[in-house]
Amino acid sequence: MKRITITLALSMLILIPALAAKAQTTTFTGTAVIYGMGRNTRTITRTFTLRINDITSDSEANRILSVLADDGQDALLRSIDDKELGRFSLGANVGVPVNAVLVDKADGQTRIRVIFARWIGFGELRYGRRSVDYPFSYLELLIDPRTGEGEGTYFQAARIRSRGGNTIEVEDFGTFPSRLMGVRMRGRPLS
């Protein structure tokens, strides 16, 4: 009988922090309209899920900007690759770790900008495709703070450059960036 009590007590100790972490997660869901590029010109739709556990601090954002300005996007990728502030997934996939989350206000709405290392396929690397020069994915959401609804833009393959000061340029590999529609926020508001 004591073993069961100890086992339940241990499982409760493991479960409580997991539930507390889940309570602090902000989740965004919606539909991604992905425009084709290259030979594949068809447009597809997928559901998406963005889970954010933490946001990038101002000091960390300044460090990221200085790494980008001084050493370029490859150094930026190396410096943020170990960060996991959440996950982004399309469809029923497990998703990829989110490496940087920047939150501010724009025109009365909450603007959320997310940067993460994209998954690069073996064929891209093996054949030296031009898309390898676009190692990031970039996501920007505009959310109405009263309703928790909004829309956004998703660059599946992006190149990031510094333009001096606090200005960066995000270039999409595709013809058009994907649209994120019907976005809904659940959980704690980001600030």
C-alpha positions as CSV (number, residue, x, y, z in Angstrom):
1,M,0.0,0.0,0.0
2,K,2.8,2.4,0.8
3,R,4.4,1.8,-2.6
4,I,1.2,2.9,-4.4
5,T,1.0,6.1,-2.2
6,I,4.7,6.9,-2.9
7,T,4.2,6.2,-6.6
8,L,1.1,8.5,-6.8
9,A,3.0,11.2,-4.8
10,L,5.9,11.0,-7.2
11,S,3.7,11.1,-10.3
12,M,1.9,14.1,-8.8
13,L,5.2,15.9,-8.3
14,I,6.0,15.2,-12.0
15,L,2.5,16.2,-13.2
16,I,2.1,19.5,-11.3
17,P,5.1,21.3,-13.1
18,A,3.9,20.0,-16.4
19,L,0.4,21.4,-15.9
20,A,1.8,24.7,-14.7
21,A,3.9,25.0,-17.8
22,K,0.9,24.1,-20.0
23,A,-1.1,26.8,-18.3
24,Q,1.5,29.4,-19.3
25,T,1.5,28.4,-22.9
26,T,-0.1,30.6,-25.5
27,T,-1.5,28.7,-28.5
28,F,-2.4,30.1,-31.9
29,T,-4.3,28.0,-34.4
30,G,-5.7,28.7,-37.9
31,T,-5.3,27.9,-41.6
32,A,-2.2,28.5,-43.7
33,V,-2.7,29.1,-47.4
34,I,0.6,28.1,-49.0
35,Y,1.3,29.2,-52.6
36,G,3.3,27.0,-54.8
37,M,6.7,27.9,-56.3
38,G,9.0,26.5,-59.0
39,R,7.5,23.6,-60.8
40,N,4.9,23.0,-58.2
41,T,2.5,25.9,-58.6
42,R,-0.5,24.5,-56.8
43,T,-1.9,26.3,-53.8
44,I,-2.6,24.1,-50.7
45,T,-4.1,24.8,-47.3
46,R,-3.0,23.3,-44.0
47,T,-4.0,23.9,-40.4
48,F,-1.2,25.3,-38.3
49,T,-0.5,25.4,-34.6
50,L,1.9,27.8,-32.9
51,R,2.7,27.2,-29.2
52,I,4.6,29.9,-27.4
53,N,6.1,29.1,-23.9
54,D,8.3,32.2,-23.6
55,I,9.3,35.4,-25.4
56,T,12.7,36.8,-26.3
57,S,13.8,39.5,-23.8
58,D,14.9,42.9,-25.0
59,S,18.5,42.2,-24.1
60,E,18.5,38.9,-26.0
61,A,16.9,40.6,-29.0
62,N,19.7,43.2,-29.0
63,R,22.3,40.5,-28.8
64,I,20.6,38.7,-31.8
65,L,20.6,41.9,-33.8
66,S,24.3,42.5,-33.1
67,V,25.2,38.9,-34.1
68,L,23.3,39.4,-37.3
69,A,24.9,42.8,-38.0
70,D,28.4,41.6,-37.2
71,D,28.6,38.1,-38.5
72,G,25.5,37.5,-40.8
73,Q,22.7,35.0,-40.9
74,D,24.8,31.8,-40.5
75,A,26.1,33.1,-37.1
76,L,22.6,34.1,-36.2
77,L,21.4,30.6,-36.9
78,R,24.1,29.1,-34.7
79,S,23.4,31.5,-31.9
80,I,19.7,30.9,-31.6
81,D,19.5,27.2,-32.7
82,D,19.7,26.0,-29.0
83,K,16.7,28.1,-27.9
84,E,13.3,26.5,-27.7
85,L,10.6,29.1,-26.9
86,G,7.7,27.0,-28.3
87,R,6.8,24.9,-31.4
88,F,5.3,25.6,-34.9
89,S,3.6,22.8,-36.8
90,L,1.7,22.5,-40.1
91,G,-1.0,19.9,-40.2
92,A,-0.6,17.0,-37.8
93,N,3.3,17.2,-37.8
94,V,5.2,17.4,-34.5
95,G,6.6,20.7,-35.7
96,V,9.9,22.5,-35.2
97,P,11.2,24.5,-32.2
98,V,10.7,28.2,-32.2
99,N,14.0,30.0,-31.6
100,A,13.0,33.7,-31.2
101,V,9.7,35.4,-30.4
102,L,9.3,39.2,-30.5
103,V,6.1,40.9,-29.3
104,D,5.1,44.5,-29.7
105,K,2.1,46.7,-30.5
106,A,1.3,47.9,-34.1
107,D,-1.8,50.0,-34.9
108,G,-3.6,48.9,-31.7
109,Q,-2.9,45.2,-32.4
110,T,-0.5,42.8,-30.9
111,R,2.3,41.9,-33.4
112,I,4.1,38.6,-32.8
113,R,7.2,37.9,-34.9
114,V,8.6,34.4,-34.8
115,I,11.9,33.1,-36.2
116,F,13.0,29.5,-36.3
117,A,15.4,27.3,-38.2
118,R,13.5,25.5,-41.0
119,W,13.8,21.9,-41.8
120,I,16.0,21.5,-44.9
121,G,15.6,18.3,-46.9
122,F,18.5,16.0,-47.9
123,G,17.9,16.7,-51.6
124,E,18.3,20.5,-51.0
125,L,21.7,19.9,-49.3
126,R,22.9,17.1,-51.7
127,Y,22.3,19.0,-54.9
128,G,23.2,22.5,-53.5
129,R,19.8,24.0,-54.2
130,R,19.5,27.8,-54.0
131,S,16.9,27.4,-51.2
132,V,19.7,26.3,-48.8
133,D,20.6,30.1,-48.7
134,Y,17.3,30.6,-46.9
135,P,17.7,28.7,-43.6
136,F,15.0,30.3,-41.6
137,S,11.2,30.4,-41.4
138,Y,9.6,33.6,-40.4
139,L,6.1,34.2,-39.1
140,E,4.3,37.4,-38.3
141,L,0.9,37.6,-36.7
142,L,-1.4,40.6,-36.0
143,I,-3.8,39.8,-33.2
144,D,-6.7,41.9,-31.9
145,P,-6.1,42.0,-28.1
146,R,-9.9,42.2,-27.4
147,T,-11.0,39.2,-29.4
148,G,-7.8,37.1,-29.6
149,E,-8.4,36.8,-33.4
150,G,-6.2,37.9,-36.3
151,E,-4.2,37.0,-39.4
152,G,-0.6,36.8,-40.5
153,T,2.1,35.9,-42.9
154,Y,4.4,32.9,-43.1
155,F,7.7,32.7,-45.0
156,Q,8.6,29.0,-45.2
157,A,12.1,29.7,-46.5
158,A,13.5,33.1,-45.5
159,R,16.9,34.9,-45.6
160,I,17.5,37.5,-42.9
161,R,19.9,40.5,-43.3
162,S,20.8,43.4,-41.1
163,R,20.1,46.9,-42.6
164,G,21.8,48.8,-39.8
165,G,20.6,49.8,-36.3
166,N,17.4,47.9,-35.3
167,T,16.4,47.3,-38.9
168,I,16.4,43.8,-40.5
169,E,15.3,42.6,-43.9
170,V,13.4,39.3,-44.3
171,E,13.5,37.9,-47.9
172,D,11.1,35.1,-48.9
173,F,12.4,32.4,-51.2
174,G,8.9,31.9,-52.7
175,T,7.0,34.1,-55.1
176,F,4.4,35.0,-52.4
177,P,4.5,34.5,-48.7
178,S,1.9,32.1,-47.3
179,R,-1.1,33.7,-45.6
180,L,-2.3,32.7,-42.1
181,M,-6.1,33.2,-41.8
182,G,-8.7,32.6,-39.1
183,V,-6.0,32.9,-36.4
184,R,-7.3,32.3,-32.9
185,M,-5.4,32.8,-29.7
186,R,-5.9,30.6,-26.6
187,G,-4.1,30.8,-23.2
188,R,-2.4,33.8,-21.6
189,P,-2.0,37.0,-23.6
190,L,1.5,37.8,-24.7
191,S,3.0,41.1,-23.5
